[in-house]
Amino acid sequence: MTAIDLYGLAAVSGMLLFYAFERRHAGFVIAFAAACAAASIYGFLIGSWPFGLIEAIWSVVALVRWRRRIRTPQEVAN
């Protein structure tokens, strides 16, 4: 197993773990976004641009979910 393989394994494992715990704390949502970004980098490193692109999109989606989750109720009302 190469260093890139280990990096990819860690990134995707982090995605799974952080996704499983997202409802417990907003920190897991931002960690999921970071893991998606890491998986995106992995995808581009191995030459799989579709995987890299989709993971980049997932990272942005998770960032938006994190931002909505940390808003105060007053901001949500506006």
N, C-alpha and C positions, 0 to 999 in steps of 0.2 A: 504494500500500500504506500503510495507516494504522499508527500506533504500536501499536495493539492487535494488528493482524495480525503485525507484526514480533515483538512479545512472544510471541504464540502460536507463531510459527515457531521462535523461539529455545527455547521450552519443549519443544516436541515434538522438535526436533533434539537437544536435550540428552538427552531420554529415550532416543532411539535410540542415541546415542553412549555414554552411560553404561551402558545395558543390554548393549551389545556388549562392554564391558570389565569387567563385573561379576566375572568369575572371576579377574581379575588382582589385585584388591585390594578390601578391604571399603569403602574410601573411595568406590569407584564405586557401590556399593550405596546408600550414604547420599546420594550425588549423584543417583542415579536417583530416590530418594524425594523429594528436593527438586524435581527436574524434574517429577515427577508432581504435586506440590503446585502448582507454577507453572502447569502445564497445567490443573489443576482451577480455579484462579483465572481463567485465560483462558476456560475454558468458561462459568463464571458471568458473566464480563464481557460475553461475546457473547450471553448469554441462552440458552445451551444447557445447561440444568440436568442433563439425563441425562449428558452428557459430563463436566461438572464433578463430578458425584457419583461416577461410575465412576473418574475420575482421583484423586479424594480417597481412594477405597477402595484403589486401586493404591498410593498413597503409604503408607497404613497397612500394607499387605502388605509393601512393600519395607522399611519400618522394622522390622517383625517379623523379616524375613530378615536384616537387618543386625544386629539384636540377637543373634540366634542365632549368627551368624557370628563375632561378636567375643567370645562367651563363652569362657571357658577350659574345657579338658576336664573339670576337676573340677566346674564348675557344670552342665555338660551331664549328667553322671552322676547328679546329684541330682534 
